[in-house]
Amino acid sequence: MANQDLVKLEEKLLEKEEKLEREEERLKKEKAELEELKEKYRQKLSDVSHLTLEEAKKELTKEVEEKEAASIAKIIREKEDIAKQTADKKAKEILVDSMRHGSLNYVAEFTVSTVKIPDEDLKGRIIGKEGRNIRAFEQVTGVDVDLDEEGVIRLSSFDPVRREIARRALEKLIKDTRIQPFRIEELVAQTKKEVEKVMFEEGEFLAHEVGVFNLPSEIISVLGRFKFRTSYGQNLVAHTIEETKIGIHIASEIGADANIVRLGCLFHDIGKVLEGEGNHVKLGADFLKKFNMPESIINTVLEHHEDKPFSSVESVIVYIADAISGARPGARFEDVEEYAKRLKDMEEIAKKYEGVQDAYAFEAGRELRVIIDPGKIDDAQTTILSSKIREEITKSLSVPGEVKVTAIREFRAVS
């Protein structure tokens, strides 16, 4: 019985399958007839209008565009105006918010340091017999010492590192009872090492403050020089922190790469504390290439003064952040950049002459002190050399007023 039921069920299934196949054939036939009929109507329409299907579409589209052109143009203009208004408003919000996040307390950087003294009698000891101590101090530190004001000693120099070394060394001398040339040289040499350590720590602080870690120690040491470097009176540490905060905020708001902007802002002025030929942009880029920094970061340094076209949105952000930090009211108070360059040029002119050990420029470039090697030239040659240096400086550099060149030749015999 079971087999018979299965046979009957199989027969029914086969019958239904045949029925479905016949129905499918009928539907295919009807579909083909409909397509043929549709093509006939299409052909009739084309014959009546004398247009193909594609031509008819184009005509219809053209007619609609012409009819609605004014409305479409109006909508486009309205949308563009809204986009511009929104973009301007959004850009202002981003910039203002970035400046608010990046703003720092500003402290003006001057070219004079002041050291208080407990009593006026101490000045005599600092000056020494016939001024030998004060001369030794000025010679070894390269700063100008002013003792005219009561209760204080003023140290003047456009090189902030020299001035800091001199300030620290003078404070040690005041506490020390042995004030003599050899002791002065010893303390200044010791203080130089201390300041180098301070600069390394300052470099670490600067890098960590803007969120950069694991930099090579050579780069950290160079960044530490920012503590004693100003740009138009604005301290480079303060400027770099402020600019980096502004740049990172702008980058995060518009979806740019914040890490490229972070490093670009941190390194953009690194060339200002490096020795070498060329402007600070080129010096900075060449220095970073030694450490295989990515090209995108080097480009931000090369382009932050528009010396070459911007290659990325990150370069534009570094440029904008630098401009905001430097241009805001109170950020920069005086053009000392030209003073510093002039002083450096004066010193370099003197140093190229044979027999010159070192040279220090003072008084905004109106005075130059040249330290002579006594073993190479005598007193008469020293007098002639000072005249040659003064003449070359007068011809080569634009210096206000007269230039006073003081050549110092000192001979010592120690047994």
C-alpha positions as CSV (number, residue, x, y, z in Angstrom):
1,M,0.0,0.0,0.0
2,A,2.8,2.4,0.9
3,N,4.4,1.8,-2.6
4,Q,1.2,2.5,-4.4
5,D,0.7,5.8,-2.5
6,L,4.2,6.9,-3.4
7,V,3.6,6.1,-7.0
8,K,0.4,8.1,-7.1
9,L,2.1,11.1,-5.3
10,E,5.0,11.0,-7.9
11,E,2.5,11.0,-10.8
12,K,0.7,14.1,-9.3
13,L,4.0,15.9,-8.9
14,L,5.0,15.2,-12.5
15,E,1.6,16.4,-13.7
16,K,2.0,19.7,-11.8
17,E,5.5,20.2,-13.1
18,E,4.3,19.7,-16.7
19,K,1.5,22.2,-16.0
20,L,4.0,24.8,-14.6
21,E,6.2,24.4,-17.7
22,R,3.3,24.9,-20.0
23,E,2.3,28.1,-18.0
24,E,5.9,29.4,-18.2
25,E,6.0,28.9,-22.0
26,R,2.7,30.8,-22.3
27,L,4.0,33.7,-20.2
28,K,7.3,33.9,-22.2
29,K,5.2,34.0,-25.4
30,E,3.0,36.8,-24.0
31,K,6.0,38.8,-22.9
32,A,7.6,38.6,-26.4
33,E,4.3,39.7,-27.9
34,L,4.2,42.7,-25.5
35,E,7.8,43.7,-26.3
36,E,6.9,43.5,-30.0
37,L,3.9,45.6,-29.5
38,K,5.8,48.2,-27.4
39,E,8.4,48.4,-30.2
40,K,5.7,49.0,-32.8
41,Y,4.2,51.9,-30.7
42,R,7.7,53.3,-30.2
43,Q,8.3,53.2,-33.9
44,K,5.0,54.8,-34.7
45,L,5.8,57.6,-32.1
46,S,9.2,58.1,-33.7
47,D,7.6,58.3,-37.2
48,V,5.1,60.9,-36.1
49,S,7.6,63.1,-34.2
50,H,10.5,62.4,-36.5
51,L,12.7,61.9,-33.4
52,T,14.6,58.9,-32.0
53,L,14.1,57.8,-28.4
54,E,17.4,59.5,-27.3
55,E,16.5,62.6,-29.3
56,A,13.1,62.7,-27.7
57,K,14.7,62.4,-24.2
58,K,17.1,65.3,-24.9
59,E,14.3,67.5,-26.3
60,L,12.2,66.9,-23.2
61,T,15.1,67.6,-20.8
62,K,16.0,70.7,-22.7
63,E,12.4,72.0,-22.6
64,V,12.2,71.4,-18.8
65,E,15.6,73.1,-18.3
66,E,14.6,76.1,-20.3
67,K,11.3,76.4,-18.6
68,E,12.8,76.0,-15.1
69,A,16.2,77.7,-15.7
70,A,15.4,80.8,-13.7
71,S,14.1,78.7,-10.7
72,I,17.1,76.4,-10.8
73,A,19.6,79.4,-11.0
74,K,17.8,81.0,-8.0
75,I,18.0,77.8,-6.0
76,I,21.7,77.4,-6.8
77,R,22.5,81.0,-5.8
78,E,20.5,80.7,-2.6
79,K,22.4,77.5,-1.7
80,E,25.8,79.0,-2.5
81,D,25.0,82.1,-0.4
82,I,24.0,79.8,2.5
83,A,27.2,77.7,2.1
84,K,29.4,80.9,2.1
85,Q,27.7,82.3,5.1
86,T,27.9,79.0,7.0
87,A,31.6,78.5,5.9
88,D,32.6,82.0,7.0
89,K,30.8,81.7,10.3
90,K,32.3,78.2,10.9
91,A,35.8,79.4,10.0
92,K,35.6,82.3,12.4
93,E,34.3,79.9,15.1
94,I,37.2,77.5,14.5
95,L,39.8,80.3,14.6
96,V,38.4,82.1,17.7
97,D,38.1,78.8,19.5
98,S,41.6,77.8,18.5
99,M,43.1,81.1,19.7
100,R,41.2,80.7,23.0
101,H,42.7,77.2,23.5
102,G,46.2,78.3,22.5
103,S,46.4,81.6,24.4
104,L,49.3,81.9,26.9
105,N,50.4,84.6,29.3
106,Y,52.9,86.8,27.5
107,V,56.1,88.0,29.1
108,A,58.2,90.4,27.2
109,E,61.8,89.3,26.6
110,F,64.4,92.0,27.1
111,T,68.1,92.2,26.4
112,V,69.2,93.1,30.0
113,S,69.4,91.0,33.1
114,T,69.6,92.5,36.6
115,V,71.5,91.0,39.6
116,K,70.9,92.5,43.0
117,I,73.8,93.0,45.4
118,P,73.7,93.1,49.2
119,D,76.0,96.2,49.5
120,E,77.8,98.7,47.3
121,D,81.2,97.7,48.6
122,L,80.8,94.4,46.7
123,K,81.0,96.3,43.4
124,G,84.6,97.3,44.2
125,R,85.6,93.6,44.7
126,I,83.8,92.7,41.4
127,I,85.7,95.5,39.6
128,G,89.0,94.4,41.1
129,K,92.4,96.2,41.1
130,E,92.5,98.5,38.1
131,G,89.3,96.8,36.7
132,R,91.0,93.4,36.1
133,N,88.1,91.4,37.5
134,I,85.4,93.2,35.6
135,R,87.4,93.0,32.3
136,A,88.0,89.3,32.8
137,F,84.3,88.7,33.5
138,E,83.2,90.7,30.4
139,Q,85.8,88.9,28.2
140,V,84.9,85.3,29.3
141,T,81.1,85.8,29.2
142,G,80.8,88.2,26.3
143,V,78.3,90.5,28.0
144,D,78.5,94.2,28.9
145,V,78.4,94.9,32.7
146,D,76.8,98.2,34.0
147,L,77.6,99.1,37.6
148,D,76.1,102.6,37.6
149,E,72.8,101.9,39.2
150,E,72.8,101.6,43.0
151,G,72.0,98.2,44.5
152,V,72.1,96.3,41.2
153,I,74.4,95.1,38.4
154,R,73.0,95.1,34.9
155,L,74.2,92.6,32.3
156,S,73.6,93.6,28.7
157,S,73.7,91.3,25.6
158,F,71.6,90.4,22.7
159,D,72.6,86.8,23.1
160,P,70.3,85.4,25.8
161,V,72.4,82.3,26.4
162,R,75.5,84.4,27.1
163,R,73.4,86.7,29.3
164,E,72.0,83.8,31.3
165,I,75.4,82.2,31.8
166,A,76.8,85.6,33.0
167,R,73.8,86.1,35.4
168,R,74.2,82.7,37.0
169,A,78.0,83.1,37.2
170,L,77.8,86.5,38.8
171,E,75.4,85.3,41.4
172,K,77.9,82.6,42.3
173,L,80.7,85.1,42.5
174,I,78.7,87.3,44.8
175,K,78.4,84.4,47.2
176,D,82.1,83.4,46.7
177,T,84.8,85.3,48.6
178,R,87.4,84.6,46.0
179,I,86.8,87.1,43.1
180,Q,89.7,86.9,40.8
181,P,90.2,86.3,37.0
182,F,91.0,82.6,37.4
183,R,88.1,82.0,39.7
184,I,85.8,83.9,37.3
185,E,86.9,81.7,34.4
186,E,86.3,78.5,36.5
187,L,82.8,79.6,37.6
188,V,81.8,80.6,34.0
189,A,82.9,77.3,32.6
190,Q,81.0,75.5,35.3
191,T,77.9,77.6,34.7
192,K,78.0,76.9,30.9
193,K,77.6,73.1,31.7
194,E,74.7,73.9,34.0
195,V,72.9,76.0,31.3
196,E,73.4,73.2,28.8
197,K,71.6,70.8,31.2
198,V,68.9,73.4,31.7
199,M,68.4,73.7,28.0
200,F,68.0,69.9,27.6
201,E,65.4,69.8,30.3
202,E,63.6,72.8,28.7
203,G,63.6,70.9,25.4
204,E,62.0,67.9,27.1
205,F,59.4,70.2,28.7
206,L,58.6,71.8,25.4
207,A,58.2,68.5,23.5
208,H,56.1,66.9,26.3
209,E,53.9,70.1,26.6
210,V,52.7,69.8,23.0
211,G,52.4,66.0,23.2
212,V,55.6,64.8,21.4
213,F,57.6,62.0,23.0
214,N,60.7,59.8,22.3
215,L,62.5,62.4,20.2
216,P,66.3,61.9,19.6
217,S,68.4,63.6,22.3
218,E,70.1,65.8,19.7
219,I,66.7,67.3,18.7
220,I,65.7,67.8,22.3
221,S,68.9,69.7,23.1
222,V,68.3,72.0,20.1
223,L,64.7,72.6,21.1
224,G,66.0,73.6,24.6
225,R,67.7,76.6,23.1
226,F,64.3,78.0,22.5
227,K,64.3,79.0,26.1
228,F,67.0,81.6,25.5
229,R,65.9,82.7,22.0
230,T,63.4,85.4,21.0
231,S,61.7,86.3,17.8
232,Y,60.8,90.0,17.7
233,G,60.8,89.9,21.5
234,Q,58.6,86.9,21.7
235,N,60.1,83.9,23.5
236,L,60.3,80.9,21.2
237,V,59.2,78.4,23.8
238,A,56.0,80.4,24.5
239,H,55.5,81.0,20.8
240,T,55.9,77.3,19.9
241,I,53.5,76.1,22.6
242,E,50.9,78.6,21.7
243,E,51.2,78.0,17.9
244,T,51.1,74.2,18.4
245,K,47.9,74.3,20.5
246,I,46.2,76.6,17.9
247,G,47.4,74.3,15.0
248,I,46.2,71.1,16.7
249,H,42.8,72.5,17.4
250,I,42.3,73.8,13.8
251,A,43.4,70.4,12.5
252,S,41.0,68.5,14.7
253,E,38.1,70.8,13.7
254,I,38.6,70.4,9.9
255,G,39.7,66.7,9.9
256,A,43.4,67.3,9.0
257,D,46.3,65.1,10.3
258,A,46.8,66.6,13.8
259,N,50.1,64.7,14.3
260,I,51.7,66.2,11.2
261,V,50.5,69.7,12.3
262,R,51.8,69.0,15.9
263,L,55.3,68.2,14.7
264,G,55.3,70.9,12.0
265,C,54.5,73.6,14.6
266,L,57.1,72.2,17.1
267,F,59.9,72.2,14.5
268,H,58.9,75.2,12.3
269,D,61.4,77.6,13.9
270,I,64.1,75.2,14.9
271,G,66.4,76.7,12.3
272,K,66.6,79.9,14.3
273,V,68.8,78.3,16.9
274,L,71.1,76.5,14.5
275,E,74.4,77.7,13.1
276,G,75.0,77.6,9.4
277,E,74.5,79.3,6.0
278,G,71.0,80.2,4.8
279,N,67.8,81.3,6.4
280,H,66.2,79.5,9.3
281,V,63.7,77.7,7.1
282,K,66.4,75.9,5.1
283,L,68.5,75.3,8.2
284,G,65.6,73.7,10.0
285,A,64.6,71.5,7.1
286,D,68.2,70.3,6.5
287,F,68.5,69.5,10.2
288,L,65.3,67.4,10.3
289,K,66.4,65.5,7.2
290,K,69.4,64.1,9.1
291,F,66.9,62.3,11.4
292,N,64.8,60.9,8.6
293,M,61.7,62.9,9.5
294,P,58.8,62.3,7.1
295,E,58.6,64.5,4.1
296,S,55.1,65.8,5.1
297,I,56.6,67.3,8.3
298,I,59.7,68.7,6.5
299,N,57.4,70.4,4.0
300,T,55.5,72.2,6.8
301,V,58.8,73.7,7.9
302,L,59.8,74.6,4.3
303,E,56.4,76.2,3.6
304,H,55.5,78.0,6.8
305,H,56.8,81.3,5.4
306,E,55.4,80.6,1.9
307,D,59.0,80.2,0.5
308,K,57.5,77.4,-1.6
309,P,53.8,76.6,-2.5
310,F,51.8,74.7,0.0
311,S,51.8,71.0,-0.6
312,S,49.1,70.0,2.0
313,V,46.4,71.3,4.2
314,E,48.6,70.6,7.2
315,S,51.2,73.1,5.8
316,V,48.5,75.7,5.5
317,I,47.4,75.1,9.1
318,V,51.0,75.5,10.4
319,Y,51.3,78.8,8.5
320,I,48.0,80.1,9.9
321,A,48.8,79.0,13.5
322,D,52.2,80.7,13.2
323,A,50.6,83.9,11.9
324,I,48.0,84.0,14.6
325,S,50.5,83.5,17.4
326,G,52.9,86.1,16.1
327,A,50.4,88.7,14.9
328,R,48.1,88.9,17.9
329,P,48.3,92.1,20.0
330,G,51.1,92.1,22.5
331,A,52.8,89.0,21.2
332,R,55.8,90.9,19.8
333,F,56.9,94.3,20.9
334,E,60.1,95.2,19.2
335,D,62.1,94.3,16.1
336,V,65.2,92.8,17.7
337,E,65.7,90.3,14.9
338,E,67.7,92.8,12.8
339,Y,69.8,93.7,15.9
340,A,70.7,90.1,16.6
341,K,71.6,89.5,13.0
342,R,73.8,92.7,12.8
343,L,75.6,91.7,16.0
344,K,76.3,88.2,14.7
345,D,77.6,89.6,11.4
346,M,79.9,92.0,13.2
347,E,81.4,89.2,15.3
348,E,81.8,87.0,12.2
349,I,83.7,89.8,10.4
350,A,86.2,90.2,13.3
351,K,86.7,86.4,13.7
352,K,87.8,85.9,10.2
353,Y,91.0,87.9,10.8
354,E,94.1,86.0,11.8
355,G,95.1,86.4,15.4
356,V,91.5,87.0,16.7
357,Q,90.4,84.5,19.3
358,D,86.9,85.8,19.9
359,A,84.7,88.8,19.3
360,Y,81.6,90.2,21.2
361,A,79.3,93.0,19.9
362,F,77.6,95.3,22.4
363,E,75.3,98.4,22.4
364,A,73.1,97.3,19.5
365,G,76.2,97.0,17.3
366,R,77.8,100.3,18.2
367,E,80.7,98.6,20.0
368,L,82.8,95.5,19.2
369,R,85.3,94.0,21.6
370,V,87.9,91.7,19.9
371,I,90.0,89.3,21.9
372,I,93.5,88.9,20.4
373,D,95.8,85.9,20.6
374,P,99.0,87.5,22.1
375,G,101.2,84.7,20.5
376,K,100.2,85.6,17.0
377,I,100.3,89.4,16.7
378,D,102.0,92.2,18.7
379,D,100.6,95.5,20.1
380,A,101.3,97.5,16.9
381,Q,99.6,94.9,14.7
382,T,96.7,94.9,17.2
383,T,96.1,98.6,16.6
384,I,96.2,98.2,12.8
385,L,93.8,95.2,13.0
386,S,91.2,97.1,15.0
387,S,91.2,99.9,12.3
388,K,90.8,97.3,9.6
389,I,87.9,95.6,11.3
390,R,86.1,99.0,11.9
391,E,86.5,100.0,8.3
392,E,85.1,96.7,7.0
393,I,82.2,96.8,9.4
394,T,81.4,100.4,8.3
395,K,81.4,99.4,4.6
396,S,79.7,96.0,4.9
397,L,76.9,96.7,7.5
398,S,74.4,99.4,8.1
399,V,75.1,100.5,11.7
400,P,73.6,103.6,13.2
401,G,76.2,106.1,14.5
402,E,79.9,105.3,14.9
403,V,81.3,101.9,15.5
404,K,83.9,101.5,18.3
405,V,86.2,98.5,18.0
406,T,88.2,97.6,21.1
407,A,91.0,95.1,20.6
408,I,92.2,93.4,23.8
409,R,95.6,91.8,23.9
410,E,96.5,90.2,27.2
411,F,99.6,88.2,28.0
412,R,99.9,85.9,31.1
413,A,102.7,83.9,32.5
414,V,101.8,81.4,35.2
415,S,104.3,79.2,37.0
